[in-house]
């Protein structure tokens, strides 16, 4: 039964009235072709032929013939002079794809698309798609063509919904064009729209309505659409009382659907092979029958944002420390909620792996100034991001508490203090530190520095770690430096804030330390800071619960909107082009906002905070990916979601981390974990309250903090 489910797509029904009569279509191609399945579902009469020659003989005069790709991408079809004569004689209206038309002896090399997107160049033909509208055919192959006046072209262009800078300065390749009045040619198999995950869905629906309307001289309007991957719920569908808990189950099972827990049987041939030096650790997805690990040798990152010509998605075969701790958190919380011992075992093993694999060498030497720090990745052992350490720490603390296991206490304390003693007088560490500099300067150099860096993405969650430890130890410098950094950051808002991919993500990152500051020192000023920042964040929460992305002042941003067509895909980048674009970001904003808002709501009891986090939970429950066909994605959350069209779409300019990326740590773990906390009616602060550090703290304080 499972096999049957995988082979069949889902038909999406639109609440629209069709003004089209049913048509008769003749075709040559695969019987399970997406377009054919859709036309059949719509009630059209479909007639199949084994060969093109058979079709030319049998199709009646004036008939509608679809010549669809077979054995794509290996086989290129051909339309000869003789075929053109037959088409003309019988007055056929023909759609032909992935074929050489007339020049049968020409040698053409198919070109695989990468960063190129579809651009609408004829808004007269596509009446419902404005000029320069953007669509995607992902990594499809196209046949280079010299067609004049194409209807659609492929081009590397910047923009969210339209090619913002036009087409004059970028190379274009025809994708769809009229060969003559009777023939419309696609240089790629556009009929595979569901199998290759074309997007946006509504735009491709309009494309095919226009093509078929042109062929039949009759207005074609689809009641339905075909898709193999979709949000779990619609925007308006009522959620059951168990929907959130089900999203937790699906969210954890996704780790197994994609085999992201590394197994020793394939580690060498896949992880070691594709990880390389870490600069481009990308490779094909694992076979469906791959064995699942148990956390002993770690967890992979997830998918990069590149979709292949067959609809599969490339993996990121990289071992980073932060995702180990974060994943341990999600497995431990899910294990507790779902009473699953296997999940708890994975959490235990991931915690062990994190501290064993990323605390080697100088990081494990008490005399070293980098003692206690967790390295960024296997390929970059001498790089330390405070934020990555913070998220790993929070994850490991959670796992340790849920597992009721204090074996990691000392290592957790060493990591927090390793970061603290490389934090300056004002509470800031900067974007990142490197081993060679730490060894050269010593930790006191950083501890006595006057660095100021109002950049919450890099600074704020380490403050949360310090505040958490202060609550356990009452070690005043932890509180004082955190308060000073938070105060200076709040006073710098918004004009002097640095931002990474958007200003909204920076607001999202500030909520957690502000909530925990109120926990340890509930002054009116601290409460006002928290309420103010939550209010600033929620200005962009829309009715469906999503928190809309927003760009800040370009002069203070690290990765602002893509400035030229040529720059598209070369750098980290936001998902939007302009403030107001209807996009939610699950990698940088909604994921961290979700967690922070829950901590704020449990701290303040403010009804507005509670309502906001519940709305965001419902939104995330709705947009979780569902797919029997693309199993490695089933249960995940993509980075991007267009909540206006209820579809996975945004600018894909971010190098490696674009619209369709997934991440076991940053995205999946924080969403799953917060869903669990809501089910438990609790917060991470409350959950980890029982973890005692007293005895280990005395030792670590004496060892690492000199008078």
N, C-alpha and C positions, 0 to 999 in steps of 0.2 A: 504493500500500500504506500509506503514511503516513496518508492520509485515513481509511482503514478503521480503523487503530489508534486514531485520535483519537475516532472515533464510538462505540467500544465500551468499556464499563466493565470493571472487574475484579470478579470474584465472590470474596469472601473466604469460605473454608470454615472453619466452627467445628467443633471436635472435641467434638460433643455428640450425644446420642441424641434423635431426634425421637419424640414420643409423639402426633403429629398424623397423621390420615389426610389424603389429598389431597382438595382441595375444587374445586368449580366456581364460578368467579367470572365475573360479567358486568360489562362496564364501558363507559363512554363517556369518551373522552379520547384523548390522543396514544398511538400505538402504542409509542413509545420511552420512555414514562413509566417512571420508576425502579421504582415498585411493581409495575407490570405485568411488567417484565423480571425482577424478583426472583421473583414468583409463578410465572412460566413456568419459570425455572431450578429452582425447587423441585418442579416436576413437576405443578403444579396445571393444571386445564383452564381456559383463558381464552377467553372469547367477547366479541368486540368489536361495538359498534353505532355507526353514524354519528351518531345523534341520541338524545337522551333519550326522545323519543316512540317511536322504534323499540325501545328497550330495554324500556319499560313494556309494550309489546305482546308481546314475545317471551320475556322472562324468566319462567320458570315460577313457580308459587305457592311461596312460601317461599324463593325464590332470593336470592342474595347479589349486590347491585348496587353498583358503585363509580362514582360520578359525579365524575370527576376534572376539574381545571381545564384549559380550553383557552384558548389565546391569552392566557395570563397574562403580565403583570398588567393588560393593557388591558381584557380582557373579563370582566365579572362575570356568572356564571350565575345563573339564577333557578329556584327551586322554588315553583310556584304552588299554590293551593288544590286545583286539579284534580289536580296531581301527588301531593299528599298523599293525596287520596282513592284514587288508583290504588295507591299504596304500601300503604295500609291494606287495600284489597280483596284484593290479591294476597299480603298478609302478607310483603312483601319486607323483608329486612334491608339497610339502605342506609347507605353512607358517602358523604357529600357534602362537597365542599371549595370554598372561595372562591365561595360562592353566597349569594344572598339567599333566605331560606326564608320563604315565605308572603307577606311584605310586598313584593310585586313592584314596587309604585309608589314605594317609599321610595328616596330619593337617598342613597347612601352613598359617602363618599370613602375609598378605601383609604389606610391609614396605613403608611408605611414604617418598619420597625424600625431602630433605631440601637444604643443602649446596652441596650435591653430584652432580657431573656432569658426562656426558658421556665421556668415554675415548676410543679412537680407539686402539685396541690391535692387530689387524691383518690388516696390510696395503697391504697384498697380495690380500685379499678378497676385500678390499676397495682401489682400485688402485689409486684413485684420492684423498685419504685422508691419509696423512702421519701418521706414528706411533705416538701415544700419542696426536693426534688431539682432540680438545675439542668441545663438543656439549652440549645441555641442553634439558631435558624433564621436567624441572621445578618441581612442587610438585607432580608428578605422583607417583602412587603406583607400586611397583614391587614385584614379588614373589621370595623369596630367593631360590637359586639353587646352586647345587654343580657341575655345568657344568665344564668340562675340556676344556682348550683352547678356551675361548669365543672370539667372534669377537669384541664385545663391552662390556665394564664394566661400572658400576657406582662407583665413588670414590670421596672423598673429596680431591681435588687437587688444588694447586695454579697454576696460569698461565693465559695468555690471549688467545692465540690460541692453545697452547699445554700444557700438564701437565709438567710444567717446572722441577719439581724435581722427576719425574718418579712415580712409583707405589709401590716401595719396602716398604715404611714406612707407607702405608695407607691401610685401609681395602677396598677390592674390592668386588662387587656383579655382577655376570654375568647378562648382559642385552640382549645379542643376541648370539646364539651359534647354531652349527650344532648338532642335536641329532643323525642323521645319514646322509647318502648321499641323502636321499629323504626328510628329514624334517629339517627345520630351525625354531628355537624357539625364541620368544621374551618374556621376563619375564614381560613386560609392554606393553600396547597397543600402539605400535609405529605407527599404522595406523591413530591415532588421532593427527597427527602432526600439523594440522592447528587449530583445536579446542582447543588444549592445548598450542598453541603458541610455538612449538619447535623452537629452533634457534641454529646456524645460518641457514637460509633457504637454501642457496646453499649447505651447507654440508648435510642437510637432504635430499635434492634432490639426492645427490650422494649416500647416504645410500640406498635409495629406488631403485635407478637404479641398485645398486650392488645386492640387495636382489632379485629383479625380474629377473635380468640377470642370476643369479645363478639358479633360479627356472625354467626358460624357456630355458636355454642353448642358449640364444640369447642376443646380446647386446641391452639393453633397454636404451634409452635416451629420457628424457622428453622434449617436446617442451614448456611445461607450468608448472606452480606450483600453488598450492592452498593456499590461505591465507585469514584470516579474519581481519587482522590488518596490516597496511602498511604505508609507508611515503606518504604524499599527492601527491607529484610529484617525478618523476624520476630525476636522476642527469642531464639529457640532455633535458628533456621536456621544451618547451618554456613557460615561465611564462607570464600570461596576465597582462595588466596594473592594474587590480583590485586584483591580487593575494595576495598582501600584506594586503590590506584592508580586504579581505576575511579571511586571517589568524587571524586578530584581532577579527573578529566576531566569528570565531571558537574558538579562545583562551578564550574569555569571556564565550561563551556558554558552554565550558567544565566545568566551575564551577557548572552549572546547570545539565549537563549530569551526573556528579558524585554526585550531591547533597551536595557539600562541604560547602555551606552556611547553617549553622546549623538552624534547625527549632525546636521550643520548643516542638513540638509533639513527636519528637524522641530523644531529647537531653538526657533525663534520661536513656533510655533503650540502647542507643548506645554510646554516648560520655562519660557519667559518668561511664558506665559499663566497657568500654574498655580502658579508659585513665589510670585508676589506679593511681599509684604513678608517672607515667611518664617514668618509666624505660623501659617498653615495651608496649606502647599504641597502640597495633595492634589488629585489628579484621576484620571480613568479610566485604565485601562491602555492602553498604546500598541497600535495595530493590529498584527496578526500579521505583516503584510508590511512593517513599518517597517524602514528601513535601519539597520545597525549602525555605530556610530562606531569609531574606532581609538584613542580616548583623547585625541585632540588638543584636544577641547573638554570633556573631563571625563566623569565617571560619576555617575549618579543615586544616591540613597540606597537605594531598594528599595521594598517594599510597606509601607503602613501596615496596621494590624490591623483593617481594615473589609472585610467580604466582602459583595458586592452580591447582589441577589436572583437573579441568574443564575449565582452562584458565582465570578464574576471578583473580582479584588481591586484596591483602589485603590492608586495609586502615590504616592510622595513625590517631587515634582519640585523637589528642593532641592539646591543645590550647596554641600557642606561640604568643607573642606580635608582633614579627617582621613581620609575615605573615599577620597580621591584617592591619598594615600600608601599606605594600607593595600591598596588594590586593585592599585597598582603592585607591591607586594610579592608578592601572590598570583599575578599574571600572570607575573612574572619567575621565581618558583620553579616554577610549573607549566610555563612555557616551557622551563626547563632540564630538568625531569624528563621531559616529554613530547616534547622536541626539536621545539618548535613556534616558528618564527620570528615568526609573527603575534602570539603572546602576548608575546614579548619586545618587539616593536614597540609594543604597547599599553602595556607597563610603561614604556618610554622616554618615550612621549608623555604619560602620566599624571604622571610625575615633572616633566616640563617644565611641564605645565599647573598643577601644584600650586604651584611656585615663581613662575611668572609671574602667575597669577591672584590669589594670596593674599599676595603680597609687594609690593603696589603702595603708592604714596604714602609716608607716613612710615616704613613698614616697610622701605622700600628706600633710606632716607636714612641714611647712616652717622652723621650728627650727631643723629639722633632717638633718644630713649630707648627707643622701641619697635622700633628697627632689628633686623631678623632674625626678628621674631615672625611667625607665620602666623596670619592672621585665621580666626575660627571658620567663617564662611560668607560667601557672596556678599552676603547680605542683612544681615549683622552684621559688617562689616569691622573695627569697633573693639572687638571682644570677643575675649579670649584665654583659652582654657582650657589650662592646662599639660598636662593629660592628653591633650587632643586634639592638641596640638603633639607630644607624646611619641610617640603612636601613628603620626602622620604621619612623624615623623623616622625611627622604626624601619623603617617601610615603605619609605621612600625610600632609606635606607642599604642595605637588602637589595637593592632594584632596582639601585642603583648598583653594588653588588658583583657581582651576577649578570651584569649587562651589561658589566662591566669598563670602566666609564666614570666618570672622575673629574671630569666637567664640573660636577657638583653639589656637589663637596666644600666649596667655600667657603660656599655657601648653607646647607648642612647645619651647618657649624660656626657660622655666624652665627645660625642658629636655636637651636642648643643653648646658645650663650653668651647670646643674647638672653633666653632663659628663665633661664639661670643667674644673670645679673646682676639679675634681678628676683626672685630667691630670697633669702629672709632668712638671718640668721646661723645659725638652727637647721635650715636645710634645707627650709623650707616656703615655698610660694607662696600658698596659699589656694585657694579654689574657682575664682575667675576674676579677671582684671584687665581694665580697660577703658582704651581709648586716651586719653580725656580726662583721666583721673587720672594716667596714666603721663606724659603731656606736662606736666601741671601739677606733678607731684612730682619727676620725673627718676628715672632708674633707681637711683641711689645710695640714694634713700629706701627702696626695697624691699630692696636689697642689705644695708642696715644695720638692717633691722627685726628685731624679736624675735618674730614671729608663730610660733605653735605650732598645728598643725592635723593631729592624728593621724587622717587620713581617707585610706586607701590609694587609694580610687577616684580621687581628684583629685591625689594627690601621688606615688604610688609609682613609676609608670613613667617619670617624668622623672628620678628617681634612677637608674633603669636606664640612661638616656641619658648621664647624667653619668659613671657608672661605666664605660660603654663608651668614652667619650671619654678618661677618665683612663687606661685601658689603652693608648690610642694615644699620649697626650701626657705622662703622668706629672705633670700639673698638679695639685698637691696639694689646692688648695681644692675641686676637684670631688669628690675622695674624702672630704675632711673634712666638708663640708656634707652629703653623702649619708649618711655614717656617722652623723652626729649626728641627722639626721631619722629614719633607720631605727631607731637606738637608742631615741629618745624614743617612737617609734610602738610598738616592741616592748614597752617598759616600760609603755605605756598600755593594752596589750591585757589583757583584752577590755573592761573596765569603762568606759574612757574613749575607746574608739574611736567615731568617728562612722561612720555607715553610710548608704548611699544608698537602695537598694531591698531590702537584706538584708545580714546580717553575713557570709554565706558569700561573697558577691562581693568583699568587702573582703579576706578571707583569700586568695582566688584572686589578687587583684592584688598581694599582697605577695610571692608566690613568686618572680617574676622578679627584682626588685632583690636579694632575698636570695641567689638563685642566683648572680647576677653579682658580688655582694659577695664571695662565697666564691671566685669566679674570680680577683679581683684581690687579695684579702687573706684567705687560707684559714686563719684562726685557729679555734681550737676553739669560741670563743664564736659566731663567725659561722656555723660549721657547725651548732651547736646551734640557733641561731635558725631556720635553714633547715629542719632536720629537724623542729623543733617545729611550725612553721607548716604544713608539709606534712602532718604528723600531724593537726593540728587540722582542716585542710581535708578529709582523707580519712576522718574520722569519719562524714562524710555521703556517702561513696561507697558505692553499693549494688551488689548482685551483678552487675547487667547493665552496670555501668561508669558509670552516670549519677551525677552529684554533686547531691544533693538540696538544694533551697533551704532557707534558715533565716533567720528574723527575729532581730534583736538586741534589746537593751533599748530599749523604745519611747522612752525619754527622750533617746536619743542618735541616733535615726534621722531622716533627712530625709523619707523617704516610707515610712511604716509601712503596716500593713494599713488598708484602707478602713474608716472608723469608722461610717459611716451609709449607708443606701441612697441618700440624696440625693447623697453625695460620690462615688458610683461613676462613674468616667469623667471626673472633673473635674481630676484631678491625676496626676502620676506615681505609680506604685503597684507593689507586688510582685505576683507571680503566685499567691501562696498566701495563705491566711487564718491558718493555724496551722502551727507547726513540726511536721513529720511528714507534711504533705501531699506526696504522691508526684510532685513536679514538678521537672524540670530546666530551667534557664534558660540558653539559648544566646546571649543578648544581653549578660548581665552576669557570668555565672559560668563555665559549662562551657567557653565559648570561650576566655576568658582563662586559666582553670585549665589547660586543655589545653596551651596554649603555654607557660605557666610551668612546669608539671610536666615537660614535655620538657626545658626548660633545666635544671631541677633534676636530672633523671635523668642527663643528660649531664655535669653537673658532679660529681655525687656517685658515680654508678655504683651507687647503692643499689638492690638488687633490688626492694624494695617500691615505690620511685619508678618504676622501669621497668615493673613490673606494673600500677601504677595508670594510667600514661599509655597503655599498650597496651589496657587495659580501656576507658578513655574513648574511645580511637580506635575500637575496635570498636563501642561504643555509638553514636558519631556516624556511623559508616559505616552502621549499621543504620537510623537514623532519618532519614537524608537523604530529602527528599521525592521521590516518583516519581509522575509524572502525564503521560500522553499527551494528556489532555483539556485540562487547565489548564497549557498549555505554559510560561507565564511563571513558574511556580512549580517546574517540574521541575528538580531538582538543587539546590534551596535547602535551607536549614535554617530552620524557624520558630523564634521565640523560645522557645516553650513545648512541653514534651512531658511527658505523664503516663505514666511508665514502668510504672506498675502495670497500667493498661488498654491500654498500648501504643498511645496515641492522642494527637493534638495537642489538648490541652485544659488550660485553667487559667483563673484569673480574668482577665478582659479589661479590668480597671479602668484600666490605665495609658493616659493620654490620648495616643493616637497610636502607642504602642509596646507594644501588648498582645500577647496570646498568639500571634497569627498574623502578626506583623510579620516582615519580612526586612530585612537590611541588608547592602549590598555591602561595607561596611567592617567594622564591629564583629563581625558574625556570620560572614559568608561568608569574608572574607579570612583571619581568624586560624585558622579551622578548616581551610580548604584549605591554607594555608601550613604549618601544623603537620603535617598529613597528609603533605605533601611532605617535610618535614624528617625524619619517621619513615621514609619510604621511602628517604631518602638516608642514614639512620642517622647523623644529624647534628643540630646545634643552630644557632640563629641566631648565637650567639656564635662558633661555629667557622666558619660560612659567611662571616661578615663580617670575619673576622680579617685577610684579605688586603687590605682597603681601607686604603690609605695616606693619611694626612692631614698628614704632617710639614710640607711646604712651606706649605700653605695655613694650617696652624695658626699658624705664626709670624706671618703677616700678620694673621689675625683676632685673635689675642691682643693684638698691639700696637694694633690699631685699636679694639677694643671693651672691653678691660679696663685701666682706668687704674690707676696705682699709688696 
